[in-house]
Amino acid sequence: KPYASINFVTCHDGFTLNDLVSYDQKHNEANGESNKDGSDQNFSWNFGVEGPTDSKGILELREKQKRNFLCALIFSQGVPMLCGGDETGRTQRGNNNAYCQDNELTWHDWRPDSKQALLDFIRRIIKINRKPDSKQALLDFTRRIIKINRDHPIFHRRGFFQGRPIRHSEVKDIVWLRPDGQEMTDADWNSSWVRCIGVFYAGEDPNEVDENGAPLTDDTLLVILNSHHDPIQFTLPATPSAARWELLIDTNTPGLRPGQKTANGGESLEIIGRSFALLRHPKHVK
């Protein structure tokens, strides 16, 4: 069963989510073992600078990559495990084996910024539109995608997808798509150059029932992942169950609101490099 699996990107061992996108190498010197402890395989990328940086471009890429990881986790089948502190960008300054550190390196700072309250008040009275604090922005984004996950039972299925047509329909319960909107082939899966894929989830599947035995229905959903550094044009599926798509999540535009951007099936949607998109076609709307 999907709910018998635990999915995670980071956990108590290894890098935090912030450090996963900020360090290429471990930095465990504080542990007193000459940086020999901890794993050397972190599967991380610092985007060009090791650790903290003032580069706006690198910081923006790091924040987007955090959002990409969070979306991949929250919208996966199974039980997501989010490491405490990742939702606010907690760092251990590159230490991936901090079990022996009972200090600020591992503590979660819950204290509100004393200046933030005054700043929020000033924003309200003079209506200054200022970029929000990065930690708060990540927390707000995490809350938002968790709510979307809760609102869509398709992410909480009691059984696995079968990849075959739903009864009395030519539409499959799940389809993996190429950027041209066509279903991926074995050759596509074995191709080394593929950097962008889509996942089509059929919302109405009479074979899937809830805990009361009633057919479970949901919006038809589409996930698109582009790991390439360049934008890619992705052709949206055009089926009776997905005639018009509404963009719910775009990690390149974290402030995007549902209904703000729509597109018809068969049209191309530009997916910015290194980003994740979630679209829906509302159920019972043709």
N, C-alpha and C positions, 0 to 999 in steps of 0.2 A: 504494500500500500504506500502511496506517496507520503502519507503522514508518518510513516515509520522511518523516514530518513531525516537527518539533521544536515542542513546546508549552512555553510559559513565561508566567509572570506578571510577573516582574521579571528584569533581567539587569544586566550591568556598567554600562550606561548607564541613567540615570534613578534613581528612588527605590529604596531597599531595601524589602523587604516591610514592615518595621517603620515606615518613613517613609511608605509608601503609605497607612497607616491613621492617621498621626500629623500630617501636614502637608497643608494645602490649597495652599500656595504653595512654590516653591523658595526655598532660602536659600543662595545661592552666593557670599555676600559674601567668604568666605575665599579665593576664587579670584582676587580682585584685578581683576575686570571690572565692578564696580558692580552685580553681580547681573543682568547683561545676558546672560550666557552660559547655556547649558542650555535645555531645552525648557520652555515655559510650559504645555504640555498634559500634565499628569501623571495625570489621571483618578483623583485621590486624594480622600480625605475624612478630616478630623481628628476627627470626631465631636463638634465643638463647641469644642475648645481647640487652638490651634496649638502643636504640639510637646509637650514633657514636661508632665505634669499629675499632681496627687495625687488626682484624682477617681476613686474606686473604680469608679463606674458606667462612666465613659468608658474606663478601663483594661480593664475586663472586656469591653466591646464591641470594643475594639481587638484583644484577644487572640483573641476568637471569630472576628473577621473574618480574622485571620491563618490560623486553622485552616480557615475556609471556603475561602480562596484555595488553601491547600495541598491540600485534598481535591479541589477542582476540577481542580488540576494533576495530582496523582498518579493520579486515577481517570479521566483522559481517555484517549482512544484515541491512540496515537502514543508518541513518546519524550519523557518529561518532562525539562525542564532546570530544575534548582533552583539559584538563585544562591547561591553560597557565603556562609554567614553568616545567610541567611534562616531557617535551621532553629533558630537561637538568638536571633533578634530583633536582629541587628546593625543599628546606626543610623549614618547619616552626617549626622545632625542637620539633615536637610532639604536637604542638598547633592545635587543630581541630576546633577552634572557634575564629579565629584571626580577626574578623571584626573590632575590636577596636584598632588594631595595625597598625599605620601608621609609620612604621620604617623598619629596615633591616629584621625584622622577616617576613614581607609580601612582601617587594619589590623584584622585579626580577632584579638580577645583570646582566646587559648587558655589563659590562666592560670587555674587553679582558684582559687576563692575560698578564701583561707586559713581563713576562719571557717566555711566550709561543712563541712569535714571534722569539726571539733569539734561543730558543730551536728548532723550526721548521727549522730555517736557518742552524743550526749545523747539524741537521738530514740530510738535503739535501746534504751538502758538504762532509760529511764523511759517509753518508749512514748508519747511525745507526738505526737498527730496534728496536725501543723502544715501549713499550705498550702505546697506546694513552691515553690521559686524559679521565677519566670515563664520565665526562659530555659531552665531544665532541663525545665520542663513542656512547653514548645513543642518542644524537642528530642525528648523522649520520645514526644510525640504524632506527630511527623514520622516517627520510626522505626517506630511502630506502623502508620501508614497505608501506609508503604512495604512493610512485611511483608505486609499484607493484599493489596496490589497484586501482590506476587510470588506469593502463594498462589492467585491467581485468574487463570487463563489467558484469561478473557474480556476482560481488559484488555490482552492481548498478541496479539490476533487478527492473522492474516496477511492477512486480507481485510476489507474494509469491511462493515458491516451493510447489509442490503438493505431492511429495513422491510417484508418480505413474509413470508407464512406459511412455516414450516419444513416440509419434505417430510413428508407423511403426518400433518400436524397443522394445527390452526386457529390455533396460537400463532405470532405473528410473532417474528422474531429480535430486533427492537427495537421498542419502542412508547413514544411520548411521551404522558404522561398529564396530565390536569387533576386538581385536588384531589378531584373527585368520583369519580375512578378511571376515567373514560372517556377514550378516545383523543382527543388534541387534533385539532381541525379547522383548516382554513385560516383560518377566522374567528378562532379562538382565537389563532393565531400572529400575526395582524394586529391583535389587540386591545391597546390601550395600557395597560390596567389589569392585565394578567396579571403577577403577582408570584411565583407558585409553580408549579413544574412537577415532574413525575416522569419518570424514564427506566427502563423495564423492559427488562432484558437476559435473554433466554432462555438458559439454561445449556447445553442440549443441542441442538447444531446439527450434523447429519451432514455439512453442506456445508463445515464448517470443520475442517481437519485440522492436526495438528502437523507438525514437521519430518520425522517418520518416516511420514507419510501416514495415521496412525491418527486416527479421529474424536476431536475435542477436546471433552471434557465438563467442565462446571463447575457450581457452584451457580447457581440462578436469582437474579439480583441486581436490586435496586431502589434507584435514587438519587433523593432528593427534595431540591430546593433551594427555600428560602423566603426571598426577598429583602425581603419585607414586614416592617414593624416589629412587626406583631401576629402572634400565633399563628394557624395555619390548620389545620383538621381535614382530613386527607388520607385518603381511602378506599383501603385497600390492595387490590391486584388479587387476585381469587379465581379461579384456574385450576387444572386438575389438576397443573400443575407448580409451583404456588405456593399451597398451601393454608394454610401457616403460616409466618409471617415472624419472623426473629430480627434484632434491631437490632445491627449491628456497630459503627457509628460514629454519634455524635450530637455535633456540634461545640458544642452547648449544654451537654453533659455529657461533657467530654473523658475523665473517668475511668471511663466506662461500659465494662463488659467484655462480650464475646460471651456470649450466653445469659442475660444479666441481665434483658433485657426482650424479650418476644415478643408477637405479636398474630396473630390469624387473618385470612386473606384475607376481604375484605368488611367488616372492621371499620375504624373510623376511628382514626388515630393523630395526636395533636397534634404539629405541627411548630412549635417556638418561632420567633418572629420572627428574621430574619437568621441562619439556621442551615442546616446541611447534614446529611443523614442517609443512611446506607447500610445496607440490609437485605438479608438473604439467605434463600432457601429451599434447604436442603441437597439436593444431588442424590441421586436414588434414594430419597428419603423422600417418601412419599405421605400 
